[in-house]
C-alpha cells in the first residue's frame, strides 16, 4: 500500500480536507512574491563545426534550447494568500509538531508578524539563515545571498528536536578547538552555509527555485522521527519527498503547477510507495 501522497490540486482545498493533528512536520517554500515569473531555461550541446562554444580537445559545439520551466511569482496581496493556508497548517500539526517556513528578505518581516499571530510569539524558535555564494552580484547594494527559514513549534514547551541526529559540520578554525573536537565536528548554528543545487549535479531537476537536499535533510532529521509524516504544500520539484524517502519518513506533497508534477513524476519514477491524486504520472495529459 502506498504510504506517501502527491496531490495535483489547489493546496488550500486539499489542506481543508485533511484531518486535524495528522502531520508531524511541515516545511513550505512558498513563492517569494518577487513580482516576476520564475523560470529556468534547459540547454544541451551538440557537436557542430560552426558551434558557439569550444569543448574538450578543441571540438566545437552548438547550444540548443530544450525548453523552460517556470511559474508566476506575483500576488496582489501575498499575506492574504498565505494566511488561510498557514491557519490550516497550524490545525494539521500534531501537538509536538513544527513548521519551517522558507522565504526571502523581501517578505520575511511581514510573514513573521502573520506567523506570530497564528502560532503565538512564544512559539517562534529560530530564524535560520541559509547563506550561499552563487550567481550575479549587484554593484548597487550589498548582494543578497541568503534565504530566511522561520521555525515555529506548535507547543514551545514540547516539540521534537533530535539534537544528536543532526549532521556535524567542520569547524571553521579547527586549530583553535584541538584535534579531538575538530575530528568530531560541530553542530550547525542558526546560520547554514550550504551551496545551491549544483548546475551540473545529479540532484538537478531543472525546476526553478529547487532547494538542495542538504537543507531538507537537516530539517527532517532534527524535527521529525522515522515513520512520521512530513507535509509540503508548495512541493515544487519534490525535494521534501526525496529527503523523506532517504530518512524513512512518510510525506504528503501538494502543488497545482503541471510543471511541478511533471518534475516530480520524473524524479520519483517507478516508486511504488507513492499514491498520485489528481495526476497520472504515466499519462500526465489525461
Secondary structure, 3 states (H helix, E strand, C coil): CCCEEEEECCHHHHHHHCCCCCEEEEEECCCCCCCEEEEEEEEEEEECCCCCEECHHHCEEEEEEEEEEEEEECCCCHHHHHHHHHHHHHHHEEEEEEEEEEECCCCHHHHHHHHHHHHCHHHEEEEEEEECCCCCCCCCCCCCCEEEEEEEECCCCCCCCCHHHCCEECCCCHHHCCHHHHHHCEECCCEEECCCCCCCCCCCCCCCCCCCHHHHHHHHHHHCCCCCEEEECCCCCCHHHHHHHHHCCEEEEEECCHHHHHHHHHHCCCCCCEEEECCCCCCCCC
